[in-house]
Amino acid sequence: MAARRTSPRTLLRFHRDLWRLANRNPFVLGVKDGSLAKAAFERWLVQDRHFAEGLFVAQSRVLAMAPPGDRALLLGGLHALAAELAWFESKLRARRLDSEGPVHPVCRGYVDYLQTLAFAPYAAAIVAVWALERAYLEAWGHARPGARPYREYVERWTSASFARYVKRLEQAAAAALLAASARESAQAEAAFVQVVLYELDFWSMTLEASS
Amino acid sequence: MSWARELWERGRETAGRCLEHPFVKGLCDGSLSRARYDVYVGQDAFFLDAFARAYAAGLARAPDREAMRELHRLLSGVFEEQRLHERIAAERGLDLGRVSPLPACRAYADFVLSVAFAGTLGELLAAMAPCMRLYRFLGEELLRRGPAPAYRSWVETYAAEGFGQLVASLEGLLDRHAGRTGREAANYAHALELEYAFFDAAWNAVP
């Protein structure tokens, strides 16, 4: 196989079918046209808070191994996540949902995976952080403008400031991949695919009535 | 009651389900196909890498030299088990370096590594003990039932006295270093469920 340089762009291109499948999913399309059941949305919201909590811890570890040039970016992301967690609490309270409710196995697997990034090369870790945020931004973009009950959420997760953050993560991932060895690049690609697979499952896990 | 014993008693129902899983029953009545067993061996080899790293993480945070030595022995036990897998793989012509983990295996490996990094030593030991205790339980039960000739050496590995000593050592560590917390109990129960899912995944991987 001819050697190729891995970049965020090539990752998106080589895995475009999986990427699209994960992001343009029944959940966000249901948010767009209003067909998503309130109960399914609320089950998802509780899990998304668990996810944000796990991401906060995982990203703290990625920050600890980041090169100096990426620290402010990842720290800024952690500040935003802390604010997001407070916002989740208020939303869940208003909806009378238990924020400490059981973690769905898919969410747990995803969050456990993110913690293992601490053992991965930095290039794989930053690619994973970029990929999950970019997937989130794109998925919510497919829901735009969103049916009335969900519009506020769509606007929050497609905001210009969030898009700028994702763009800067992409630049950080590109720089890390440029400096990565062939082996590290392969690990980064595996991390990208793993994140997208978890995204796919995450969006569908609360659609089933049993979850 | 010892904490390890109490957690195991709470998990007996899940352990019973593992014992009755067609994969495990097939080790005795011979109905387990070699294709499914091969999948299992590959997945287990992948998982054991994570298990070894988790012991190493436990060793790094052990509070005293005695715990360090015990964790070192347990880590060596994993390497022994890996050699068993390598022997099976060589006989069967499997390439353990090219195993791609099934979601159940991935989830279990990530769980153990995640706790290894983020949890307390007690939480880590509680996440690791079920694997050892369950295999000891299965080994003894299956040996009593009489394993199929093809799977006798697998069963004997876990029924052997040496393996029993490793399990006792891990459970002793758990008793000494755990805080009897809800999180430890949750980790133990989660690991047992992942054990069941692990057998189930190998079983379902082959039509």
Interface residues (C-beta under 8 A of the other chain):
Chain A: V57 R61 P105 R108 G109 V111 D112 Y113 Q115 T116 A118 F119 Q194
Chain B: R53 P103 R106 A107 D110 F111 L113 S114 F117 A118 H190
